[in-house]
Amino acid sequence: MKENVTLKFLKIAVEPHPQTGLQLEYLDKPDAIAALVLDAAGESALFVRQYRPGYRGELLEVPAGIMEKGEDPMETLARELREETGYDKEDYRFLHIPEKPLILSPGCSTEKLYVYVVQLKSADIRPKKLHLDEGEILVDHWVKLTEIERETVDFKTIFAVNLYKLLRK
């Protein structure tokens, strides 16, 4: 059953086009981070499987999360990786830190996405207990990078994997 609800993360906004005056509708969304978490060998990555309402099903995707108001992207990254993967910032090294965020859908959303690539420092590192948000249900999966494009249609995930492939060249 669909019901009318107050939105927690999304705000509908309208503004006039600066030249035509036509009313433009868009979603005012918070910015976010996403991270490709590689194993120590750089052959597999940790992905999360969770239900996504816009997809109307479960998706396999890179760990990601919304930036809290006033939060730095690196703080969000550390928080989200700890919550969703169980890895602390001491467990990984950075292979890519974005200089600027990506604009995901400028015609209908204000959201910007910071995409990171990190790699576990050792194969001996084990994740700690997850600290998921209330109502969040996700399961972590290690997947070979050569297989991920057959496993998902998630844009940020495919982008992060291909970014890592470019970094290795």
DSSP file (Angstrom, degrees, kcal/mol; ACC not computed):
  #  RESIDUE AA STRUCTURE BP1 BP2  ACC     N-H-->O    O-->H-N    N-H-->O    O-->H-N    TCO  KAPPA ALPHA  PHI   PSI    X-CA   Y-CA   Z-CA
    1    1 A M              0   0    0      0, 0.0     2,-0.3     0, 0.0     0, 0.0   0.000 360.0 360.0 360.0 128.8    0.0    0.0    0.0
    2    2 A K        -     0   0    0      2,-0.0     2,-0.3     0, 0.0     0, 0.0  -0.673 360.0-177.6 -87.5 144.5    1.4    3.4   -1.0
    3    3 A E        -     0   0    0     -2,-0.3     2,-0.4     0, 0.0     0, 0.0  -0.948  32.8-101.2-139.6 159.7    0.9    6.2    1.5
    4    4 A N        +     0   0    0     -2,-0.3     2,-0.3     2,-0.0    -2,-0.0  -0.691  50.1 171.0 -80.2 129.8    1.6    9.9    1.8
    5    5 A V        -     0   0    0     -2,-0.4     2,-0.5     0, 0.0     0, 0.0  -0.934  39.1-107.7-137.0 159.5    4.7   10.5    3.9
    6    6 A T        -     0   0    0     -2,-0.3     2,-0.2     1,-0.0    -2,-0.0  -0.775  43.1-121.7 -84.4 130.5    7.0   13.4    4.9
    7    7 A L        -     0   0    0     -2,-0.5    -1,-0.0     1,-0.1     0, 0.0  -0.537  22.0-167.4 -78.7 137.9   10.3   12.9    3.1
    8    8 A K  S    S+     0   0    0     -2,-0.2    -1,-0.1     1,-0.0     3,-0.0   0.869  84.2  17.2 -90.1 -42.8   13.4   12.6    5.4
    9    9 A F  S    S+     0   0    0      1,-0.0     2,-0.4    20,-0.0    -2,-0.1   0.666 114.8  67.1-106.8 -21.2   16.3   13.0    2.8
   10   10 A L        -     0   0    0     19,-0.1     2,-0.4    17,-0.0    19,-0.2  -0.831  53.6-171.5-109.6 140.6   14.7   14.5   -0.3
   11   11 A K  E     -A   28   0A   0     17,-0.8    17,-3.6    -2,-0.4     2,-0.4  -0.998  21.4-133.9-127.3 131.6   13.2   17.9   -0.7
   12   12 A I  E     -A   27   0A   0     -2,-0.4     2,-0.3    15,-0.2    15,-0.2  -0.702  31.0-175.6 -82.3 131.9   11.2   18.9   -3.8
   13   13 A A  E     -A   26   0A   0     13,-3.1    13,-2.4    -2,-0.4     2,-0.4  -0.924  14.5-163.9-130.0 154.5   12.3   22.3   -5.1
   14   14 A V  E     +A   25   0A   0     -2,-0.3    11,-0.2    11,-0.2     9,-0.1  -1.000  13.7 166.3-137.0 135.9   11.2   24.5   -7.9
   15   15 A E  E     -A   24   0A   0      9,-2.1     9,-3.1    -2,-0.4     2,-0.2  -0.992  37.1-104.6-146.4 152.7   13.0   27.5   -9.4
   16   16 A P  E     -A   23   0A   0      0, 0.0     7,-0.2     0, 0.0     6,-0.2  -0.521  38.9-107.2 -77.2 143.1   12.5   29.6  -12.6
   17   17 A H     >  -     0   0    0      5,-2.4     4,-1.7    -2,-0.2     6,-0.0  -0.488  30.6-126.3 -61.9 135.1   14.8   29.0  -15.5
   18   18 A P  T  4 S+     0   0    0      0, 0.0    -1,-0.1     0, 0.0     0, 0.0   0.717 102.2  26.8 -63.9 -20.4   17.1   32.1  -15.6
   19   19 A Q  T  4 S+     0   0    0      3,-0.1    -2,-0.0     0, 0.0     0, 0.0   0.780 132.2  29.0-108.9 -37.1   16.4   32.9  -19.2
   20   20 A T  T  4 S-     0   0    0      2,-0.1     3,-0.1     0, 0.0     0, 0.0   0.687  87.2-133.5-100.2 -19.3   12.9   31.5  -20.0
   21   21 A G     <  +     0   0    0     -4,-1.7     3,-0.0     1,-0.3     2,-0.0   0.394  51.2 152.4  80.0  -4.8   11.2   31.7  -16.6
   22   22 A L        -     0   0    0     -6,-0.2    -5,-2.4     1,-0.1     2,-0.4  -0.339  54.2-108.7 -58.6 135.9    9.9   28.2  -17.0
   23   23 A Q  E     -A   16   0A   0     -7,-0.2     2,-0.5    -3,-0.1    -1,-0.1  -0.565  35.1-158.7 -71.9 122.0    9.4   26.5  -13.6
   24   24 A L  E     -A   15   0A   0     -9,-3.1    -9,-2.1    -2,-0.4     2,-0.4  -0.895   1.2-154.0-105.9 128.6   12.1   23.8  -13.2
   25   25 A E  E     +A   14   0A   0     -2,-0.5     2,-0.3   -11,-0.2   -11,-0.2  -0.806  24.8 152.5-101.9 141.3   11.5   21.0  -10.7
   26   26 A Y  E     -A   13   0A   0    -13,-2.4   -13,-3.1    -2,-0.4     2,-0.5  -0.982  43.2-104.2-158.2 166.0   14.3   19.1   -9.0
   27   27 A L  E     -Ab  12 109A   0     81,-2.8    83,-1.8    -2,-0.3     2,-1.0  -0.847  21.9-145.2 -96.6 129.3   15.2   17.1   -5.9
   28   28 A D  E     +A   11   0A   0    -17,-3.6   -17,-0.8    -2,-0.5    81,-0.1  -0.817  35.6 174.6 -92.4  98.1   17.3   18.9   -3.3
   29   29 A K        -     0   0    0     -2,-1.0    83,-0.1   -19,-0.2   -19,-0.1  -0.776  32.7-109.3-110.7 149.3   19.4   15.9   -2.1
   30   30 A P        -     0   0    0      0, 0.0    38,-0.1     0, 0.0    -1,-0.1  -0.375  41.7-102.4 -69.1 155.8   22.3   15.7    0.3
   31   31 A D        -     0   0    0     80,-0.2    36,-3.0    36,-0.1     2,-0.3  -0.275  42.6-162.6 -73.0 166.3   25.7   14.8   -1.1
   32   32 A A  E     -Cd  66 113B   0     80,-2.6    82,-2.4    34,-0.3     2,-0.3  -0.909  14.6-134.9-146.6 168.7   27.1   11.3   -0.8
   33   33 A I  E     -Cd  65 114B   0     32,-2.5    32,-2.0    -2,-0.3     2,-0.3  -0.886  12.9-170.6-123.0 158.9   30.2    9.2   -0.9
   34   34 A A  E     -Cd  64 115B   0     80,-2.2    82,-2.8    -2,-0.3     2,-0.4  -0.979   7.5-163.6-144.4 147.8   30.9    5.8   -2.5
   35   35 A A  E     - d   0 116B   0     28,-2.4     2,-0.7    -2,-0.3    82,-0.2  -0.982  19.3-146.3-142.3 128.6   33.9    3.6   -2.1
   36   36 A L  E     - d   0 117B   0     80,-2.4    82,-2.9    -2,-0.4     2,-0.7  -0.836  24.1-159.4 -84.8 117.4   35.4    0.6   -3.9
   37   37 A V  E     -Ed  46 118B   0     -2,-0.7     9,-2.6     9,-0.6     2,-0.2  -0.890  10.3-163.8-105.4 108.8   37.0   -1.5   -1.2
   38   38 A L  E     -Ed  45 119B   0     80,-2.9    82,-2.4    -2,-0.7     7,-0.2  -0.580  18.8-116.6 -92.3 151.7   39.6   -3.8   -2.6
   39   39 A D    >   -     0   0    0      5,-2.4     3,-1.3    -2,-0.2    84,-0.1  -0.291  43.5 -93.7 -73.1 172.3   41.2   -6.8   -1.0
   40   40 A A  T 3  S+     0   0    0      1,-0.3    83,-0.1    82,-0.2    -1,-0.1   0.790 127.3  51.7 -62.1 -28.6   44.9   -6.7   -0.4
   41   41 A A  T 3  S-     0   0    0     81,-0.1    -1,-0.3     3,-0.0    78,-0.0   0.643 105.4-128.3 -82.1 -15.2   45.7   -8.4   -3.7
   42   42 A G  S <  S+     0   0    0     -3,-1.3    -2,-0.1     2,-0.2     3,-0.1   0.716  82.3 104.4  75.0  21.1   43.5   -5.9   -5.7
   43   43 A E  S    S+     0   0    0      1,-0.1   102,-2.6   101,-0.1   103,-0.4   0.698  76.9  33.1-105.3 -25.7   41.6   -8.7   -7.4
   44   44 A S  E     - F   0 144B   0    100,-0.3    -5,-2.4   101,-0.1     2,-0.3  -0.873  65.3-153.2-128.8 161.2   38.3   -8.7   -5.5
   45   45 A A  E     -EF  38 143B   0     98,-2.4    98,-2.4    -2,-0.3     2,-0.6  -0.951  22.6-112.7-135.2 156.4   36.2   -5.9   -3.9
   46   46 A L  E     +EF  37 142B   0     -9,-2.6    -9,-0.6    -2,-0.3     2,-0.3  -0.791  38.5 179.5 -92.2 120.2   33.7   -5.8   -1.1
   47   47 A F  E     - F   0 141B   0     94,-3.4    94,-3.1    -2,-0.6     2,-0.4  -0.843  19.9-134.8-118.4 156.0   30.1   -5.0   -2.3
   48   48 A V  E     -GF  61 140B   0     13,-3.4    13,-2.7    -2,-0.3     2,-0.5  -0.905   8.0-150.6-111.6 140.5   26.9   -4.7   -0.4
   49   49 A R  E     +GF  60 139B   0     90,-2.6    90,-1.8    -2,-0.4     2,-0.3  -0.945  33.7 147.5-108.6 124.9   23.6   -6.2   -1.4
   50   50 A Q  E     -GF  59 138B   0      9,-2.0     9,-2.6    -2,-0.5     2,-0.3  -0.989  50.6 -91.2-153.5 159.4   20.5   -4.3   -0.3
   51   51 A Y  E     -G   58   0B   0     86,-0.5     7,-0.3    -2,-0.3    86,-0.1  -0.539  35.7-166.6 -73.0 134.0   17.0   -3.5   -1.3
   52   52 A R  E >>> -G   57   0B   0      5,-2.9     4,-1.6    -2,-0.3     5,-1.5  -0.979  12.6-155.5-124.9 117.2   16.7   -0.3   -3.4
   53   53 A P  T 345S+     0   0    0      0, 0.0    -1,-0.1     0, 0.0     5,-0.0   0.840  93.8  56.5 -64.4 -34.1   13.2    1.2   -3.8
   54   54 A G  T 345S+     0   0    0      1,-0.2    -2,-0.0     2,-0.1     0, 0.0   0.795 116.1  37.7 -66.4 -26.3   14.0    3.0   -7.0
   55   55 A Y  T <45S-     0   0    0     -3,-0.8    -1,-0.2     2,-0.2     3,-0.1   0.634 103.8-136.4 -92.7 -20.7   15.2   -0.3   -8.6
   56   56 A R  T  <5S+     0   0    0     -4,-1.6     2,-0.3     1,-0.2    -2,-0.1   0.870  75.1  47.9  61.6  41.0   12.4   -2.2   -6.8
   57   57 A G  E   <S-G   52   0B   0     -5,-1.5    -5,-2.9    -7,-0.1     2,-0.3  -0.978  98.8 -57.1-179.3-177.1   14.7   -5.0   -5.9
   58   58 A E  E     -G   51   0B   0     -2,-0.3     2,-0.4    -7,-0.3    -7,-0.3  -0.622  46.7-166.2 -84.0 142.4   18.1   -5.9   -4.4
   59   59 A L  E     -G   50   0B   0     -9,-2.6    -9,-2.0    -2,-0.3     2,-0.6  -0.956  19.8-135.6-126.6 145.3   21.2   -4.4   -5.9
   60   60 A L  E     +G   49   0B   0     -2,-0.4    94,-0.4    91,-0.3     2,-0.3  -0.901  46.9 149.9 -95.7 125.7   24.9   -5.3   -5.5
   61   61 A E  E     -G   48   0B   0    -13,-2.7   -13,-3.4    -2,-0.6     3,-0.1  -0.950  49.3 -84.0-151.7 166.8   26.8   -2.1   -5.1
   62   62 A V        -     0   0    0     -2,-0.3   -26,-0.2   -15,-0.2   -15,-0.2  -0.402  61.8 -87.6 -68.6 152.4   29.8   -0.4   -3.5
   63   63 A P        +     0   0    0      0, 0.0   -28,-2.4     0, 0.0     2,-0.3  -0.390  64.3 161.2 -58.6 139.9   29.4    0.8    0.0
   64   64 A A  E     +C   34   0B   0    -30,-0.2     2,-0.3    16,-0.1   -30,-0.2  -0.965  15.1 176.9-155.7 165.4   28.0    4.3    0.0
   65   65 A G  E     -C   33   0B   0    -32,-2.0   -32,-2.5    -2,-0.3     2,-0.3  -0.980  32.5 -91.3-172.7 162.5   26.2    6.8    2.2
   66   66 A I  E     -C   32   0B   0     -2,-0.3     2,-0.4   -34,-0.2   -34,-0.3  -0.567  39.5-120.4 -81.9 138.5   24.8   10.3    2.6
   67   67 A M        -     0   0    0    -36,-3.0     2,-0.1    -2,-0.3   -36,-0.1  -0.633  27.2-128.2 -76.7 132.2   26.9   13.1    4.0
   68   68 A E    >   -     0   0    0     -2,-0.4     3,-2.6     1,-0.1     8,-0.1  -0.469  44.9 -74.4 -76.7 155.5   25.5   14.5    7.2
   69   69 A K  T 3  S+     0   0    0      1,-0.3    -1,-0.1    -2,-0.1     3,-0.1  -0.262 120.2   5.6 -54.9 126.7   25.1   18.3    7.3
   70   70 A G  T 3  S+     0   0    0      1,-0.3     2,-0.3    -3,-0.1    -1,-0.3   0.437  97.4 138.4  80.0   0.6   28.5   20.0    7.7
   71   71 A E    <   -     0   0    0     -3,-2.6    -1,-0.3     1,-0.1    -4,-0.0  -0.594  53.6-125.6 -84.0 139.4   30.4   16.7    7.4
   72   72 A D    >>  -     0   0    0     -2,-0.3     4,-2.2     1,-0.1     3,-0.5  -0.546  22.9-119.2 -75.7 144.7   33.6   16.5    5.4
   73   73 A P  H 3> S+     0   0    0      0, 0.0     4,-2.6     0, 0.0     5,-0.1   0.863 114.7  53.8 -55.5 -37.4   33.5   13.8    2.6
   74   74 A M  H 3> S+     0   0    0      2,-0.2     4,-2.2     1,-0.2     5,-0.2   0.858 107.9  50.4 -67.3 -33.9   36.5   12.0    4.2
   75   75 A E  H <> S+     0   0    0     -3,-0.5     4,-2.4     2,-0.2    -1,-0.2   0.913 110.9  49.0 -66.6 -42.4   34.6   11.8    7.6
   76   76 A T  H  X S+     0   0    0     -4,-2.2     4,-3.2     2,-0.2     5,-0.3   0.921 109.6  52.7 -62.4 -43.7   31.6   10.4    5.8
   77   77 A L  H  X S+     0   0    0     -4,-2.6     4,-2.8     1,-0.2     5,-0.3   0.951 110.9  45.4 -56.6 -52.5   33.8    7.8    4.1
   78   78 A A  H  X S+     0   0    0     -4,-2.2     4,-1.9     1,-0.2    -1,-0.2   0.908 116.1  47.1 -59.6 -43.1   35.4    6.6    7.4
   79   79 A R  H  X S+     0   0    0     -4,-2.4     4,-2.5     2,-0.2    -2,-0.2   0.941 114.5  45.1 -64.9 -48.4   31.9    6.5    9.0
   80   80 A E  H  X S+     0   0    0     -4,-3.2     4,-3.1     1,-0.2     5,-0.4   0.897 112.7  49.9 -67.0 -40.5   30.2    4.7    6.2
   81   81 A L  H  X>S+     0   0    0     -4,-2.8     4,-2.1    -5,-0.3     5,-1.1   0.904 112.8  47.7 -65.6 -38.4   33.0    2.1    5.7
   82   82 A R  H  X5S+     0   0    0     -4,-1.9     4,-0.7    -5,-0.3    49,-0.3   0.932 117.3  42.9 -64.4 -44.8   33.0    1.4    9.4
   83   83 A E  H  <5S+     0   0    0     -4,-2.5    48,-1.5    47,-0.2    -2,-0.2   0.935 125.7  29.9 -66.7 -47.9   29.2    1.0    9.5
   84   84 A E  H  <5S+     0   0    0     -4,-3.1    -3,-0.2    46,-0.2    -2,-0.2   0.718 134.6  22.6 -91.9 -22.8   28.7   -1.0    6.3
   85   85 A T  H  <5S-     0   0    0     -4,-2.1    -3,-0.2    -5,-0.4    -2,-0.1   0.634  90.7-124.8-118.3 -20.9   31.9   -3.0    6.0
   86   86 A G     << +     0   0    0     -5,-1.1    42,-2.9    -4,-0.7     2,-0.4   0.517  67.6 128.9  85.2   5.0   33.4   -3.2    9.5
   87   87 A Y        -     0   0    0     -6,-1.1    -1,-0.3    40,-0.2    -2,-0.2  -0.811  47.4-147.2 -99.4 135.3   36.7   -1.8    8.4
   88   88 A D    >   -     0   0    0     -2,-0.4     3,-2.3    -3,-0.1     4,-0.4  -0.529  32.2-103.7 -91.2 162.7   38.4    1.2   10.1
   89   89 A K  G >  S+     0   0    0      1,-0.3     3,-0.6     2,-0.2    -1,-0.1   0.732 120.8  62.6 -61.7 -21.6   40.5    3.8    8.4
   90   90 A E  G 3  S+     0   0    0      1,-0.2    -1,-0.3     3,-0.0    31,-0.1   0.647  95.5  63.6 -73.9 -14.3   43.6    2.2    9.8
   91   91 A D  G <  S+     0   0    0     -3,-2.3    30,-2.6    29,-0.1    31,-0.4   0.648 104.2  42.5 -85.1 -16.9   42.7   -1.0    7.8
   92   92 A Y  E <   -H  120   0B   0     -3,-0.6     2,-0.3    -4,-0.4    28,-0.2  -0.864  62.8-142.7-133.0 162.3   43.0    0.5    4.3
   93   93 A R  E     -H  119   0B   0     26,-2.6    26,-2.4    -2,-0.3     2,-0.4  -0.877  31.6-108.0-119.4 156.3   45.1    2.8    2.2
   94   94 A F  E     +H  118   0B   0     -2,-0.3    24,-0.2    24,-0.2     3,-0.1  -0.699  32.9 170.1 -89.4 130.9   43.9    5.2   -0.5
   95   95 A L  E    S+     0   0B   0     22,-3.1     2,-0.3    -2,-0.4    23,-0.2   0.618  79.1  18.5-102.7 -25.4   44.3    4.5   -4.1
   96   96 A H  E     -H  117   0B   0     21,-1.9    21,-1.8     2,-0.0    -1,-0.3  -0.938  56.2-179.3-151.0 125.9   42.1    7.4   -5.3
   97   97 A I        -     0   0    0     -2,-0.3    19,-0.1    19,-0.2     2,-0.0  -0.993  37.0-120.3-118.3 120.8   40.8   10.4   -3.4
   98   98 A P        -     0   0    0      0, 0.0    18,-0.0     0, 0.0    -2,-0.0  -0.331   9.7-152.3 -66.4 139.1   38.5   12.6   -5.7
   99   99 A E  S    S-     0   0    0      1,-0.3    15,-0.0    -2,-0.0     0, 0.0   0.817  83.9  -1.1 -74.6 -32.2   39.6   16.1   -6.4
  100  100 A K  S    S-     0   0    0     13,-0.1    -1,-0.3    -3,-0.0     2,-0.1  -0.974  85.2 -96.6-152.5 160.5   35.9   17.1   -6.8
  101  101 A P        -     0   0    0      0, 0.0     2,-0.3     0, 0.0    13,-0.2  -0.333  33.8-114.8 -79.4 162.6   32.6   15.3   -6.7
  102  102 A L  E     -I  113   0B   0     11,-3.2    11,-2.7    -2,-0.1     2,-0.7  -0.746  19.7-131.1 -91.9 143.6   30.6   14.0   -9.6
  103  103 A I  E     -I  112   0B   0     -2,-0.3     9,-0.2     9,-0.2     8,-0.1  -0.875  23.1-168.0 -94.9 116.2   27.3   15.5  -10.5
  104  104 A L  S    S-     0   0    0      7,-1.2    -1,-0.2    -2,-0.7     8,-0.1   0.931  71.3  -3.8 -78.6 -47.9   24.9   12.5  -10.9
  105  105 A S    >>  +     0   0    0      6,-0.4     3,-2.1     4,-0.2     4,-1.9  -0.560  63.1 177.5-148.6  75.9   21.8   13.9  -12.5
  106  106 A P  T 34 S+     0   0    0      0, 0.0    -1,-0.1     0, 0.0    -2,-0.1   0.657  77.1  63.5 -63.5 -16.7   22.0   17.7  -12.9
  107  107 A G  T 34 S+     0   0    0      1,-0.1   -82,-0.1   -81,-0.0     3,-0.1   0.695 124.3  10.7 -78.6 -17.9   18.6   17.9  -14.6
  108  108 A C  T <4 S+     0   0    0     -3,-2.1   -81,-2.8     1,-0.2     2,-0.3   0.414 121.6  46.9-141.7   3.4   16.7   16.6  -11.6
  109  109 A S  B  <  -b   27   0A   0     -4,-1.9    -1,-0.2   -83,-0.2    -4,-0.2  -1.000  49.4-151.1-151.5 149.1   18.9   16.5   -8.5
  110  110 A T        +     0   0    0    -83,-1.8   -82,-0.1    -2,-0.3    -1,-0.1   0.469  58.2 129.5 -92.0  -3.9   21.5   18.6   -6.6
  111  111 A E        -     0   0    0    -84,-0.3    -7,-1.2    -6,-0.1    -6,-0.4  -0.234  39.3-165.2 -61.3 135.5   23.3   15.5   -5.3
  112  112 A K  E     - I   0 103B   0     -9,-0.2   -80,-2.6   -83,-0.1     2,-0.5  -0.940   7.1-150.4-117.2 144.5   27.1   15.3   -5.7
  113  113 A L  E     -dI  32 102B   0    -11,-2.7   -11,-3.2    -2,-0.4     2,-0.6  -0.967   5.8-156.3-124.1 125.9   29.0   12.0   -5.2
  114  114 A Y  E     -d   33   0B   0    -82,-2.4   -80,-2.2    -2,-0.5     2,-0.6  -0.891  16.6-158.7 -96.8 119.2   32.6   11.6   -4.0
  115  115 A V  E     -d   34   0B   0     -2,-0.6     2,-0.3   -82,-0.2   -80,-0.2  -0.895  11.7-176.0-107.9 121.0   34.0    8.3   -5.3
  116  116 A Y  E     -d   35   0B   0    -82,-2.8   -80,-2.4    -2,-0.6     2,-0.4  -0.754  17.3-152.1-110.7 156.4   37.0    6.8   -3.5
  117  117 A V  E     +dH  36  96B   0    -21,-1.8   -22,-3.1    -2,-0.3   -21,-1.9  -0.988  23.4 172.5-127.8 122.3   39.1    3.7   -4.1
  118  118 A V  E     -dH  37  94B   0    -82,-2.9   -80,-2.9    -2,-0.4     2,-0.4  -0.899  16.5-154.0-127.6 157.2   40.7    2.1   -1.1
  119  119 A Q  E     -dH  38  93B   0    -26,-2.4   -26,-2.6    -2,-0.3   -80,-0.2  -0.997  25.8-111.9-134.4 134.3   42.6   -1.2   -0.6
  120  120 A L  E     - H   0  92B   0    -82,-2.4   -28,-0.3    -2,-0.4     3,-0.1  -0.360  23.3-136.4 -60.2 140.5   43.0   -3.3    2.5
  121  121 A K  S    S+     0   0    0    -30,-2.6     2,-0.3     1,-0.2    -1,-0.1   0.728  81.1  12.9 -73.6 -22.2   46.6   -3.1    3.8
  122  122 A S    >   -     0   0    0    -31,-0.4     3,-1.0     1,-0.1   -82,-0.2  -0.996  63.0-127.8-154.2 151.3   46.8   -6.9    4.5
  123  123 A A  T 3  S+     0   0    0     -2,-0.3    -1,-0.1     1,-0.2    -2,-0.0   0.624 108.0  66.3 -72.6 -12.7   44.9  -10.1    3.8
  124  124 A D  T 3  S+     0   0    0      2,-0.1     2,-0.3   -84,-0.0    -1,-0.2   0.575  74.2 108.2 -85.0 -10.4   45.0  -10.7    7.5
  125  125 A I    <   -     0   0    0     -3,-1.0    -5,-0.0   -34,-0.1   -38,-0.0  -0.516  53.0-162.8 -73.4 131.1   42.7   -7.8    8.4
  126  126 A R        -     0   0    0     -2,-0.3     2,-0.1   -40,-0.1    -2,-0.1  -0.897  20.4-111.0-114.5 143.7   39.3   -8.9    9.5
  127  127 A P        -     0   0    0      0, 0.0   -40,-0.2     0, 0.0   -41,-0.2  -0.368  26.4-132.0 -72.0 151.9   36.2   -6.7    9.7
  128  128 A K        -     0   0    0    -42,-2.9   -41,-0.0     1,-0.2     2,-0.0  -0.366  48.2 -61.1 -88.2 176.8   34.6   -5.7   12.9
  129  129 A K        -     0   0    0     -2,-0.1    -1,-0.2     1,-0.1   -43,-0.1  -0.327  61.0-111.8 -60.2 138.7   30.9   -5.9   13.7
  130  130 A L        -     0   0    0    -46,-0.1     2,-0.3   -45,-0.1   -47,-0.2  -0.384  17.7-153.8 -70.9 151.2   28.8   -3.8   11.4
  131  131 A H        -     0   0    0    -48,-1.5   -47,-0.1   -49,-0.3    -1,-0.1  -0.683  24.3-175.0-124.2  75.3   26.9   -0.7   12.7
  132  132 A L        -     0   0    0     -2,-0.3     3,-0.1     1,-0.1   -48,-0.1  -0.352  27.8-105.3 -75.7 151.0   24.0   -0.4   10.4
  133  133 A D    >   -     0   0    0      1,-0.2     3,-2.4     2,-0.1    -1,-0.1  -0.290  55.7 -73.7 -66.4 158.7   21.5    2.5   10.5
  134  134 A E  T 3  S+     0   0    0      1,-0.3    -1,-0.2     3,-0.0     3,-0.1  -0.323 122.2   9.5 -56.0 129.0   18.1    1.8   11.9
  135  135 A G  T 3  S+     0   0    0      1,-0.3     2,-0.4    -3,-0.1    -1,-0.3   0.373  95.8 133.2  82.2  -5.3   16.1   -0.3    9.4
  136  136 A E    <   -     0   0    0     -3,-2.4     2,-0.5   -86,-0.0    -1,-0.3  -0.671  30.7-178.8 -84.1 127.8   19.1   -0.9    7.2
  137  137 A I        +     0   0    0     -2,-0.4   -86,-0.5   -86,-0.1     2,-0.3  -0.974  16.0 148.3-126.9 115.7   19.6   -4.5    6.0
  138  138 A L  E     -F   50   0B   0     -2,-0.5     2,-0.4   -88,-0.1   -88,-0.2  -0.989  31.1-149.0-145.5 155.5   22.6   -5.3    3.9
  139  139 A V  E     -F   49   0B   0    -90,-1.8   -90,-2.6    -2,-0.3     2,-0.2  -0.990  19.3-131.7-126.9 131.1   24.9   -8.2    3.3
  140  140 A D  E     -F   48   0B   0     -2,-0.4     2,-0.4   -92,-0.2   -92,-0.2  -0.593  24.8-176.4 -82.9 142.7   28.6   -7.9    2.3
  141  141 A H  E     -F   47   0B   0    -94,-3.1   -94,-3.4    -2,-0.2     2,-0.5  -0.997  22.0-140.5-139.4 131.6   29.9   -9.9   -0.6
  142  142 A W  E     +F   46   0B   0     -2,-0.4     2,-0.4   -96,-0.2   -96,-0.2  -0.828  30.5 180.0 -87.6 128.2   33.5  -10.2   -1.9
  143  143 A V  E     -F   45   0B   0    -98,-2.4   -98,-2.4    -2,-0.5     2,-0.1  -0.990  32.6-110.4-132.5 138.1   33.3  -10.4   -5.7
  144  144 A K  E >>  -F   44   0B   0     -2,-0.4     3,-1.8  -100,-0.2     4,-0.9  -0.425  27.6-127.7 -62.6 139.2   36.1  -10.7   -8.3
  145  145 A L  T 34 S+     0   0    0   -102,-2.6     4,-0.5     1,-0.3     3,-0.4   0.807 108.2  61.9 -61.4 -29.3   36.4   -7.5  -10.3
  146  146 A T  T 34 S+     0   0    0   -103,-0.4    -1,-0.3     1,-0.2     4,-0.1   0.666 109.0  42.7 -70.0 -15.0   36.2   -9.4  -13.5
  147  147 A E  T X> S+     0   0    0     -3,-1.8     3,-1.4     1,-0.1     4,-0.7   0.594  87.5  88.0-105.0 -14.2   32.7  -10.6  -12.5
  148  148 A I  H >X S+     0   0    0     -4,-0.9     4,-1.2    -3,-0.4     3,-1.0   0.831  81.2  59.1 -64.5 -35.0   31.1   -7.4  -11.1
  149  149 A E  H 34 S+     0   0    0     -4,-0.5    -1,-0.3     1,-0.3    -2,-0.1   0.730 107.0  49.7 -69.1 -17.9   29.7   -6.0  -14.4
  150  150 A R  H <4 S+     0   0    0     -3,-1.4    -1,-0.3     1,-0.1    -2,-0.2   0.646 111.7  51.0 -84.0 -16.9   27.7   -9.3  -14.8
  151  151 A E  H << S+     0   0    0     -3,-1.0   -91,-0.3    -4,-0.7     2,-0.3   0.622 113.0  26.9 -98.1 -16.1   26.4   -9.0  -11.3
  152  152 A T     <  -     0   0    0     -4,-1.2    -1,-0.1   -93,-0.1   -91,-0.1  -0.966  39.9-160.7-147.7 160.3   25.0   -5.4  -11.1
  153  153 A V        +     0   0    0     -2,-0.3     2,-0.4   -93,-0.1   -92,-0.1   0.155  53.1 132.4-119.1  11.6   23.6   -2.5  -13.1
  154  154 A D     >  -     0   0    0    -94,-0.4     4,-2.3     1,-0.1     5,-0.2  -0.534  49.4-149.7 -72.4 121.9   24.4    0.1  -10.4
  155  155 A F  H  > S+     0   0    0     -2,-0.4     4,-2.9     1,-0.2     5,-0.2   0.913  92.9  49.9 -60.2 -49.0   26.1    3.1  -12.1
  156  156 A K  H  > S+     0   0    0      1,-0.2     4,-2.3     2,-0.2    -1,-0.2   0.845 112.3  50.0 -63.7 -31.6   28.3    4.2   -9.2
  157  157 A T  H  > S+     0   0    0      2,-0.2     4,-2.4    -3,-0.2    -1,-0.2   0.943 112.0  45.1 -70.1 -49.2   29.6    0.6   -8.8
  158  158 A I  H  X S+     0   0    0     -4,-2.3     4,-2.3     1,-0.2    -2,-0.2   0.904 114.6  50.7 -61.1 -41.3   30.4    0.2  -12.5
  159  159 A F  H  X S+     0   0    0     -4,-2.9     4,-2.5    -5,-0.2    -2,-0.2   0.937 109.9  48.9 -61.3 -47.5   32.1    3.6  -12.5
  160  160 A A  H  X S+     0   0    0     -4,-2.3     4,-2.1     1,-0.2    -2,-0.2   0.900 111.9  48.6 -62.3 -41.9   34.2    2.8   -9.4
  161  161 A V  H  X S+     0   0    0     -4,-2.4     4,-2.0     1,-0.2    -1,-0.2   0.924 113.7  46.2 -64.3 -44.0   35.4   -0.5  -10.8
  162  162 A N  H  X S+     0   0    0     -4,-2.3     4,-2.1     2,-0.2    -2,-0.2   0.845 108.6  56.2 -69.6 -32.4   36.3    1.1  -14.1
  163  163 A L  H  X S+     0   0    0     -4,-2.5     4,-2.2     2,-0.2    -1,-0.2   0.932 108.0  48.6 -60.1 -46.1   38.1    4.0  -12.3
  164  164 A Y  H  X S+     0   0    0     -4,-2.1     4,-1.7     1,-0.2    -2,-0.2   0.905 108.3  53.7 -62.3 -41.3   40.2    1.4  -10.6
  165  165 A K  H  X S+     0   0    0     -4,-2.0     4,-0.7     1,-0.2    -1,-0.2   0.901 110.0  48.0 -59.9 -40.3   41.0   -0.3  -13.9
  166  166 A L  H >< S+     0   0    0     -4,-2.1     3,-0.7     1,-0.2    -1,-0.2   0.881 108.0  54.9 -67.4 -37.9   42.2    3.1  -15.3
  167  167 A L  H 3< S+     0   0    0     -4,-2.2    -1,-0.2     1,-0.2    -2,-0.2   0.827 103.9  55.9 -64.1 -31.8   44.3    3.7  -12.2
  168  168 A R  H 3<        0   0    0     -4,-1.7    -1,-0.2     1,-0.2    -2,-0.2   0.715 360.0 360.0 -74.7 -20.4   46.1    0.4  -12.7
  169  169 A K    <<        0   0    0     -4,-0.7    -1,-0.2    -3,-0.7    -2,-0.2   0.490 360.0 360.0 -73.5 360.0   47.2    1.3  -16.3
